[in-house]
Amino acid sequence: MNLASFETYKQDESFRESNILPDFTSITSIIHLMLLVELAVLILELSHDSGFDIDWQVVGVRSLFIQILVLSSVLINGLLLKFSSQNNYFRVVLFAFVSVSTITVVISIMSQLIFPGVFPDESLWIIRNLSIALILTLILLRYFFILYRLKILERTNLESKLDSLRARIRPHFLFNSLNSIASLIFSDQNKAEQAIENLASLFRSSLKTSELYETVDQEIERCELYLAIEALRLGDRLEVIWTVDEDARGLPMPAMILQPLVENSVYHGISDLPQGGTIKIKVALADKNIVLDIENPMRVDKASSSGLNMALDNIARRLKVIFAESMHFKVSINSGTFAVNLRYPVVKQI
């Protein structure tokens, strides 16, 4: 999976990483464009001082003329940009002016020939159409470029917030792992050595990623490395049951979300129980959403732990930044059982 790295948006070169113009190939965009054209035609007709004596047949012909002009310009411009990068602003402007100018002149001449009497039979009318089309094109291009810059700024701010939240999660994870290793140094040096190797592998995996998303499989692999460290310390007290939908394994998951949740289950749940316990982790795909359920036993008095609440708050904040109101994050503690339910929409592959 090749998901765009948000690190690139921290640099000026980030403006070469995405398209300036919106996607006019989608049905929704085309419908919106056609409705805007019809609204503009209606406004122009109502602006005439005609006492609402509107010839709707003429309006229909003019509307058809403008619709063909706009849709043809969008189509030609899209074809030109299909074979050239759309991330160069001056190239986009040049292609837009060429396509709009050509289509405006051609359709204006054809309209004069096909509908004599409806459209003025003079070259000045063509020049006027060309002037209006180029002015509107320039206004729209400026509008799209401003939206593009705002989108880049929004993504940069998003990454800054996520970096801050990641910085709070990773030290917590490191300290817990080092505590686990420290407890093994005097009791079993071989296990301590194995734990250090697992920690090195785990940190290589954690620190090399600068992307907003990884796959479910990559997050599970990181969790298994962490659990291998804890298993050396806890032994038979730690049992983990994974239930993962095969269809979900290759789908995106926010980086460093699953591992901190599993770490909480171990550090604030299993390790505090003399008999240990079982962590149940389920990842499923349901109605175009990734659903994650984690359940583990926990001491009743541990529910108010400041460390647990801070970690969960950091995770909830990250999810809120990424998905806003489209995500669901619920924590519940009932009869010594701690449960987390997380749901977020499947992110489209870029």
Residue pairs with C-beta under 8 A, 6 or more apart in sequence:
1 215
1 250
1 252
1 349
2 349
2 350
3 211
3 212
3 213
3 252
3 347
3 349
3 350
4 17
4 18
4 211
4 350
5 210
5 211
5 212
6 155
6 158
6 159
6 162
6 210
6 211
6 212
7 159
7 210
7 211
8 14
8 17
9 17
9 152
9 155
9 156
9 159
10 156
10 159
14 152
14 156
15 87
15 148
15 149
15 152
16 85
16 87
16 88
17 87
18 87
18 148
18 151
18 152
19 86
19 87
19 148
20 86
20 87
20 89
20 92
20 144
20 145
20 148
21 77
21 81
21 86
21 92
21 144
22 29
22 144
22 147
23 29
24 30
24 33
24 74
24 78
25 78
30 71
33 70
33 71
33 74
34 67
34 71
37 63
37 66
37 67
37 70
38 63
38 67
40 66
41 59
41 62
41 63
41 66
42 59
45 54
45 59
46 54
58 118
61 115
61 118
62 118
65 107
65 111
65 119
68 107
69 103
69 104
69 107
69 133
72 103
72 107
73 96
73 99
73 100
73 103
73 104
73 133
73 137
76 99
76 102
76 103
77 95
77 96
77 99
77 100
80 95
80 98
80 99
81 92
81 95
84 91
84 95
85 91
86 92
89 145
92 141
93 141
96 137
96 141
97 134
97 137
100 133
100 134
100 137
101 130
101 133
101 134
104 126
104 129
104 130
104 133
105 126
105 130
108 119
108 125
108 126
108 129
108 130
109 126
111 118
111 119
112 119
112 120
112 121
112 125
112 126
119 125
158 212
158 321
158 322
159 212
161 321
162 212
162 318
162 321
162 322
165 314
165 317
165 318
165 321
166 256
166 318
168 310
168 314
169 256
169 260
169 311
169 314
169 315
170 206
170 256
172 260
172 263
172 307
172 310
172 311
173 206
173 226
173 259
173 260
173 263
174 203
176 263
176 267
177 195
177 199
177 202
177 226
177 229
178 199
180 195
180 229
180 230
180 232
180 233
181 192
181 195
181 196
181 199
181 229
183 233
184 191
184 192
184 195
184 232
184 233
185 192
188 232
191 232
191 233
192 232
194 232
195 228
195 229
195 232
195 233
198 225
198 226
198 228
198 229
198 232
199 229
201 225
202 222
202 225
202 226
202 229
205 218
205 221
205 222
205 225
206 222
206 256
206 259
209 255
211 255
212 254
212 255
212 322
213 252
213 253
213 254
213 255
213 347
214 252
214 253
214 255
215 249
215 250
215 251
215 252
215 253
216 244
216 248
216 249
216 250
216 251
216 252
216 253
216 258
216 283
216 290
217 249
217 250
218 253
219 253
219 255
219 257
219 258
219 259
220 242
220 244
220 249
220 258
220 283
222 258
222 259
223 258
223 259
223 262
223 281
226 259
226 262
226 263
226 266
227 238
227 240
227 262
227 266
230 238
230 266
230 270
230 271
231 238
234 266
234 270
234 271
234 276
236 276
237 270
237 271
237 273
237 275
237 276
237 277
238 266
238 270
238 276
238 277
238 279
239 276
239 277
239 278
239 279
240 278
240 279
240 281
241 278
241 279
241 280
241 281
242 281
242 282
243 280
243 281
243 282
243 283
243 284
244 281
244 282
244 283
245 283
245 284
245 285
247 285
248 283
248 284
248 285
248 290
251 285
251 290
251 346
251 347
252 346
252 347
252 349
253 290
254 318
254 319
254 322
254 344
257 315
257 318
257 319
257 342
258 292
260 311
260 314
260 315
261 292
261 294
261 315
261 340
261 342
262 279
262 281
262 294
263 311
264 308
264 311
264 312
265 279
265 294
265 296
265 338
266 279
266 296
267 307
268 298
268 302
268 305
268 307
268 308
268 338
269 277
269 279
269 296
269 297
269 298
269 299
269 302
269 338
270 276
270 277
270 279
270 296
270 297
272 298
272 299
272 302
273 297
273 298
273 299
277 296
277 297
278 296
278 297
279 294
279 295
279 296
280 293
280 294
280 295
280 296
281 292
281 293
281 294
282 291
282 292
282 293
282 294
283 290
283 291
283 292
284 290
284 291
284 292
284 293
285 291
285 346
288 345
288 346
289 343
289 344
289 345
289 346
290 343
290 344
290 345
290 346
291 341
291 342
291 343
292 340
292 341
292 342
292 343
293 339
293 340
293 341
293 342
294 339
294 340
295 337
295 338
295 339
295 340
296 337
296 338
297 336
297 337
297 338
298 333
298 336
298 337
298 338
299 336
300 333
300 336
302 308
303 333
303 338
312 331
312 340
315 329
316 329
319 327
319 329
319 342
319 344
320 327
322 344
323 344
323 345
326 344
326 345
327 342
327 343
327 344
327 345
328 341
328 342
328 343
328 344
329 340
329 341
329 342
329 343
330 340
330 341
330 342
331 338
331 339
331 340
332 338
332 339
332 341
333 339
